[in-house]
Amino acid sequence: MTGPVQIQIMGPVRVVQAEREIWTGGAREQAVLASLVLDANRVVSVDRLIGAIWGGEPPASARSQVAICVSRLRRALSVVGLDKAIDTASPGYLIRLDEQTADWLRFGSLTARAAAKAAAGDRLVAVTLLREALGLWRGVPFENLPGMRAEAHRLQEARLDAVETCADLELQLGRHDRIVTELSAVVAEQPLRERARAQLMLAQYRSGRRAEALRTYQEARRVLVEQVGLEPGPELRELHERILRDSPALSPATSSPAPEPMRATVPSQLPRQPMPFAGRRRELRALDDALADRPDVPGTMVLSGPEEVGKTALALHWAHQRRERFPSGQLFATLRDARGRPVSTSVVLDRFLHALGVPPQAVPDDVDGKAALYRSTIARKRLLVVLDDAADAAQVLPLLPGCADCRVVITSRDPLHDLVVRQGARRCVLGPLPPGESRELLTLLLGEDWLHRRPREALRITQRAGGNPLSLRRAAAGADTSTSPVCRAQWPTVPA
C-alpha cells in the first residue's frame, strides 16, 4: 500500500493512507499519538502523556505502560513508512511531522497564511485559506479520551476562532447571506460566545432579517443572565441599539474599514562586518559550496567551534560579500542576550516578522503559529538568514525557512549535530588561524612597515594569540605603533 499518509486528530484520532485507516491501537495509544501530534516536533514529557491517558489517577506502572504504548505506535506507523517518526528525547518523546502529514499542523499553517493575507488586504485569499483549514475538521475531538478534555477544548477554540475570523472577512466582503447558517450552528453550540452572536446579528440584519437579528439578541441576553448572571457586553448592546435605529453604519458599504495593506519590506539587518578580515579561504569555499544556488545543496551551514575563534566574523564577511545574491533581504539575530542566556525563539520570530512588514495584530500568540506565518511570509523569497551564537538545535528549528530559495548561516559553540543529521545541514568546524593567516591579519591591522621594523614583537604577538583572531586584534590594539605610518584607528577592533 502506497500513497500519502495523514495523521488526523481534528476529530477521531486516525492514521490514513490511500483512504484506508491504519490500526494504531486502543484509547491509550490514541491518547499518546494525539498528544504527540498536538505538539509535533517538540518534546512531550512522560508525565503529560500519563495525564492524557489516565487523568488524575494513574497506576503505579504508568511510566512503563506509556513506553509500551509508544512501542506499539512505532510498529503501527512503520506500516506507512513512519517508523522513525517518534523519537525518545528526555524527558519524554517527540514526533517529527510536517504539515502535509498531520492535519493539525496543516490547520496551523493555513490559518497563519490567512492572517498574513488578511493583513495584506487580500481578504478573498484569506477566506479561501480559512475555508480549507476548517474543511480539515471531522467531528468532536478526543470524545473517547477523558484524560484529554483540556486538549479537546484547545482544538475547539482554534476552530471557533477560525470560524469567527472567517465570518469577519466574509462580512467585510459583503457575503453576509452565506454565513447565517454557519453562525447559527456555532451560536447553538456555544451560546455564550458573544462575538459569534454579534456576527450572526449583523449577517441577519444585512440579509433583510431584522426581526431575527433582534430575536438573536434577546436570546443572547436571556442565556447570559440565566447562566452567568451578566448582561450582554458592550459590543452586543451597541449593535442591538444600531439595529433598532436602522443605523446607516450597519450597511456593508460603511462597515469596518479594510486593514492597511502590509508594506513591502526588504530587511537589511546584517551588522557591520569586522574589518580587516584575513584568511579562512577554505571555510569561505565551504560556505559557497553549501549555500550555492543549486537544488542539490542543503542551503544551511553551521559554523561551529570554540568561543572567540571567529565564527561570527566569518559569517558576516561571507554574508556581506554575497549579499547581492539575496535581493529579498537579509535577516540577522543574535540568539543569546548580554548575559549569555538563550533568547526565546518566540521573541526572534516577532522581530523577524516585524522586519518583514507583518503588522503586530496579525502575528499569532503561539510559537507554532508564528513559525508558520514566518515560513509563509518568506516563501519563494531569495533571503539570507544569519543566526548567531545558537544555543541548541531546538532554538534554531522554528527559525529555518521552509522554502528552497532561502539560505541560512548558523554560528554556535555547539556542533548542532541534530541539524546536520535530521535537516541535512552542512557543518564547518573552525579552528585557530594558521600562522600564515595570523600574520596576514596582523599585517592588515598594523601595516607591513610595522612588521618589518619589529619582527620579534610581531612573532611574539602571533604566538601568544595562538591563532585566536580576537586575541590577535586585542594585542594589535595595544601595540606601540608610534613609528608606523599606519594609523591604528583605521581599522575598528570589532569582535571576531
N, C-alpha and C positions, 0 to 999 in steps of 0.2 A: 504494500500500500504506500503510495507516494502522494505528494501534494503539500500545500502549506498547512502548518499546524496553528491552531488557535486555542489559547487557554482563556476560557471565558469565566469571569466572576461577576459580571454585571447581570445577575440573575442566578439561577442554579449553577453551581461550580461544575464545569465540564472541560474536557480536553477533546478537541475535534480535529480530525484530519480527513480531507476529502468527504465531508459531510457524514463521516462515521465517528461516533463517540468512542473514545478510548476509556476503558475502565481504569480508574486510578485508586480505587479502594472505597472504604466506607466514610462515615461522617468525620472520623478523626483525621484521615488523610486529606479529606476535602478542607477541613479547617486549617491544616498546616499549609496546604497548597494555596488557599485563598490568602492567608496571612503573608506568605512569601511574595505573592504576586502584588498584593496591595502596596508593598514596599520593595518592589523589584529593584535589583541592583544595589540594595542596601542590606546590611546585616540585620536580621531579626533574631532577638535573643530567644534562648530556650524558654525562659520564663514567660515571655509573651506568647509563645506557641502553646505552652501549658495552659495559660489563661484562655486562649482561643478554643482549646479542646474541652476543658473541664470547668471553666469559670473559676469560682472561688473555692472549690473543694477538690483539689487534685489528689490522686492516690500517691502513696509513698514511692511507687515505681514510675512516676510520671516522666522523669527525665529519660529513663531507658525506653519507655513506650514512645516518646517523641522520636528517639533515634530509630526505632523500628518503623514508625510511620514514614520518616524521611527515606529510609532504605526501600520501602515499598514504592514510594513515589518515584525514586530514581529508576527502579526496574520498570515501572509503568511508562515513564517518559522516554526510556530507552527505545521503546517500540516505535516512537515517532521521531527518533534521532536527537532527542534532547537529554541523552544520558549524562551529559556533563553540565547540565544547566544548574543543578543545585550543588553549591559548594559548602563545605564546612568552614566557618570563619568565626572565631571567638567574638562574642560569647554565644554564638548560635549558628545560623545558616543564612545563606542568601541565594536567590535565584537570579540568574543572568538572562534577561529577556530584552527584546526590542519591541517597539510599538506595533510591528507587523504580527507579532506572535501573541501579545496579550491585549485583550480588549480594553482593560483599564488604562494601560499606557497609551493606547491609541486614542482613547477618550480625552486624556490629559493633553496630548499633543494637538488634537483638533480644537479643543476649547482655547488653548493658548494661541494657536494660529488665528482663531476667530477674534480673540481680543486684540491682536495686533492689527488685523484687517479693519476692525471697527474703529480703532484708534486712528487709523489712516484715512477714515472716512468711507471705506469700501464696505457698506452695510450688506449689499447683496451677497458678496463672497462670504462675509462673516456669518450670515444666516445659513448659507449653504453648508459651511463647515459645522455649525452648531447642529443642524438637522442631521448631518452624517454622524456626529457624536451621539446624539440622542437615539439614533437608529441602532446603536450598539446595545441599548437597554433591552433585556429579555425577560424581565419579571422581577419579583421580590428577591433580593439577595439574601443568602445565608438563612433561609427560612428554617432549615433543619439543623442549624448550628447555634444553639443557645449561648455558647460562650463568645459569640461574635456579634452581639447586639450593637455594641458601640461602632464596630466596623461597618455594619449594615446601615447604621444611621449616617455614617460618613459618606457612603456611596449615595444614599438617598438625597442628602444635602447637595452633593455635587450635581446630581441630576436636576434637582429643583432649581438650583442656581442657574444651570444652563438653560432650562425652560424659561425662566424669568428674563434672563439676558436676551434670549432669542425673541421673546414676546416684546421686549422694549424695542428691539431693532425692527420687528415687523410693524409695530405701531408707528415708528418713525418713517417707515416706507409706505404707510397708508394701507397696510394689509390687515386692517382690524377684523374684517369678516372672516379671515382664515384662522384666527386663533381663539375665537369664542368657545368652541367645543373643547379644545385642548385645555384652556384655562379653567373652564367649568369643571373638568375632571380633576385638575390639580386642587381647586378650592374644595371640592367634595372630599378629596383625600387628605388635605391639610387645611382644615377650616380656620386655623389661627394664623395662617400665613398672609399678612396684610398686603405685602407687595403684589402677590398674585391677585388678591381681591381688587386692588386698585386697577391693575391692568385689565381685569375682566370687566369692571365697571366702565372703563374708558372704551374698550372694544365694543361693548354692548351699546353704549351711547352713540358712538360713531357709526354703528350698523343700523341706526334708527330704532333701537330698542331701549328707549329712555326709561320706560316703566320697569323693565327688567333690571336695568342698572341701579335704579333706586331700591328695588327689592333686594338686590345683591348687597347693598349697603346695610339695609335693615337686618338681613340675616347675619351679616358680619357683626353688627352691634349686639344682637341677641346672643350669639355664640361667645363673644368676648366677655360680656357681662356675666353670663351664666357660668362659664368655665374658668375664667380668670379674675372676674370682678373688676374689669377695667373697661373704660370707654375706648372706642377706636382711636388710633393715633392721628396726629395732625394731617398726614397725607390723605388718609381716607376721609376725614372730616372736611378738609378743604375741597377735595374732589366732589364730595356729596353736595356741598354748597354751590359749586360751579355748575353741576348738573341741574340743580333746582333753578338756577338763574339762566340756564342755556348760555353759559359764557362762551363768547367767540374764541377764547383761548383754548377751548377743547377741540376745535376743528383741526384736522391734520395739517393744514397749511401753516398754522401758528403754534403747532406743538413744539416740543423740545427742540432746540436748535441742533444742527448737526455738529458733532465734535470737530475741532480743528484738525485738519489732516496732519499726519505725522511728518515732521520736517525731514527732508533728505539730508542725511548727515554722513560725512566721511570722516571717521575718527582718525586722529594722528597723535597717538599717545606715547610714542617712543620717547624716553628720556634722552638727553644729550649723550652721545657716545663718548667713552673715555678717549682722550687724546693725550699723547700719541698712542698708537696701537702697533704692536710689533709681533711677528711670529704667528704661531698657531695655523700654519699653512695646511697641515694635514687635517686639522679639525675643521677648517673652513671648507676644504674639499668635501669632507664628510657631510657637512651641513648642506652644501649644494646638491650632493647626491641624494640625501634623504628627503630633501624638500623640493626636488626638481618638479617641473610642471609636466609630469607624466602620470598616466593612470596606474602604472605598475609600482609606484613608490608609496610608502606609508603616509607621508605628509606630516608626521610628528617626529621630532627629535628631542631626546632627553640628553642634556649636558649635565653629567654628574661628576662629583669629585669633592675633595675636602674644602673646608671654608677658606675663602680668600685666594683660591687658586686661579681665579679669573673667569669663572663661568658667565657671570653677568656681562663682563666686558666683551667676551667673545660673542654672546648672543646679541648684544646691542650693535656691535661692529658689523656683524653679518646682516642684521635687520636693516641698518641704515644703508649698507651697500646694495641691498636688494629691494629696497622699498618701492622702486618703480614697478616691480612685478606684482604689486598689490594695490591696484587702483581703488579698491573699495575701502582701503584704510588699514590701520594697524592699531590693535588693542594691546595694552600693556598693564600688567598688575603685579605688584609685589605681594606674595602670599604669606608674608609674616609681618607683624606690626613692629613698632620700635623696640619692644621688649623681647622680640623673637618668638612671640606666640603666633600660631597659625591664624590667619584671617578667615572668617566664616565664608564659605562658598556662596552663601546667600548674599552677603554684602558685595562680593566681587561681581556676581551676576547683576545686582542692582546697578552697580557702576557701569558695567558693560552695556546694559540695556539703555541707560541714560545717555551714554556716549553715542549709541546707535540711533538716538532720537525717539525712543519709545516713551510716551508720556507716563508719569508715575502712576496715574489711575488705571493704566492698562496692564500694570505688572502684577501677576498673581502673588499671593502671600506665601505659598509653599515653594520649596526649592525645586521640586519636580516640575511644577508649573513654570517657574522662572527659566529653568534649563530648557524646557520645550519651546518657550517663547524665544529664547536666545537662539536656539538652533534654527527656528523658523525664520527669524529676522535676518540671519546671516546666510541662509540657504542661497546657493548659486552666486555668492559674492566671492571675489578674489581678495581674501582678507588674511592678514597675518596676525596671529595671537601669540604674544610672548608672556609666559607665566614664570615669574622669577621667584626662586627660593621656595619651591613647593615642599610642603611637609611630608605628604604621602600621596599615594595614588588616589585614595578616596576623595581628597580635596580637589584633585585635578579633573577627575572623570566628568562631572557635570559641566565643566568649562570647555570640554572638547567639542568642536563643531561636528555636525553630523553629515556635512557635505564634503565632496572630494575636491572642491575648489579652494578651500582654506588650508593654511599651513600653520603649524604650531611648533614653537620652540619652548622647552621647559628646562629650567635650571633647578638643581636640587642636590643637597648633600646626600640624600637617599638615592639608591640606584633605581627606584621606582620599577622594580622587577615586574610587578603586575601589569603595568602599562606595556612593557615590552612583550610579555608572554601573551596577554589577552587582547591587547589593542594593536599589536603589530608595530609598535613604535620602535624606531632605531635608538641606540644609545651610544654616546661617545663619552668615554671616561677621561677627564682632564687630569694630567699630572703636572709636575713642575715644568717651567720653561727650560729647555735645553740651554747649555752655556752660550751657544751662539746666539740664540734668540734673546737671552737675558742681556747680552752685550748690545744687541741691536736696539732693545728698548732703552737701555741706559744711554746709548748714543743719541737717540731721539730726545731723551729727557735733558741731557746736559750738553750735547754738542760734540762733534768729532774732535774739535780742538781741545776741549777739556780732557777727553780720554787720552789724547796724545801727550798732554802735559803731565797727567797724573795717572799713569798706567797702573801703578801699585794700588792706589786708592780705588781705582775702577775695579781691579781684580778683587780687592777686599770686599767691596760693596756687593758684587755679584755672588761671591762665595757665601757671604753671610746671609744674603737673601735666599739662597738655596733654590732658586727658580721660582720663588713666590713673587708674582708681579706686584702685589700691593706692598710687600716689604721693600721691593726694589724702588717703587715710587716714593715711599717714605724716606728711604736712605738718600735718594736723589734730591728730595726736597730739603734735606738738611745738609747737603754737601756745600762746601765752600766754592762758590763759582766766581769769586772776585776777579780772577784772571781770565775768565772765559768770555768771549764776545757774545755768547748765547744768553739771553735774558731768561732766568728761570721761570718768571711769571708767564712766559709764552705758552706753556702747557699747563692746564689745570690738573691738579693731582686728584682726579676723581677715583672712586673705588674701582678696583679691577675685578 
